[in-house]
Amino acid sequence: MTLEILTPERKIFSDEVYGVQLPGIGGLFEVLDRHAPLVSALKEGTLKILVDKTATTSFAIKSGFVEVLNNKTTVLVEGAVES
């Protein structure tokens, strides 16, 4: 699936990934390949990118939203820093 992480200033990340773990306002959740369409609010926390089944990358994010549609996940946040 394609993952994009965007802030008001710039695109932070854009690549093909295995999945992503997100800090939703109702708790942590995960989006994998071919996930059903989804829109959710995000709270401040850690976003973990599952690059493949063994490698991960993390970002500390501020609040925002995520949209999953047609095997593309778009994360719109107020700020993100690789951690």
N, C-alpha and C positions, 0 to 999 in steps of 0.2 A: 504494500500500500504506500501511497505518497503521503508524507507528512510535511506540513509547512507551519512554522512558528513565526508569527508576525507581531510587531509592536507598532505603535504610532510612528516611530522613527525609521524603522527598517525591518527587513526580513532577517530573522535570526538563524533559521534553519530551513532547508528544503532538500529532501532526498527520499529515496525508497527505504522503508524500514519494515521490520517484522511486526512491530506493535508499539504502543505507547501507554504508559500509566499516567493518569491524570488526577489531580486533587479536586474532585467535584465538591460542591457545597454540601452534598449529602454524604460524602465520603469518597475514598479512593476507588477509581474504576479503571478498567483496561480496555483498550480498543485494539483488535487484531485485524488481520487481513479479511476483507469482505464483510465487515461489521454492518449491521443494519443502520439505516439513516438515523442520525441523532443530533440534537442540539442541547447543550448543557452549559450552565454557568460554572465557572471555576473560582476557587478561592486561592489565596496565597499559599504556596507550598512548593513541593518538589515534583517536577515533571520528569519522568524517566523514559528515555527512548530505548526501545529494544531493537538495536541495530540488526541483530540476528538472534539465534537461540542462545548464544553465549555472551555476547558483548552488549554493554549498555553505556549510555551517556545521560547525564542529568543536567537539568536547568532549574534554578530557583526562579519561580515565576510569581508575578503579582496577579491580582484578580483579572478575570476576563471570561471568554467564552470559547467553546469548541464546537465545530460543526463536522459531522461525518456524512459524506455523500459520495456515491459512486467510487468507492475504494480510495477516497482522498480525505484526509483529516486535516482541517485547518484550525489552528489554535491562534486566537486573537487575545493578546494580553497587554496589560499596561506597561509591563517591563519583564525582562528575562535576562539572567546572567548564568553562564555555564558554571556548573559547580563540580 
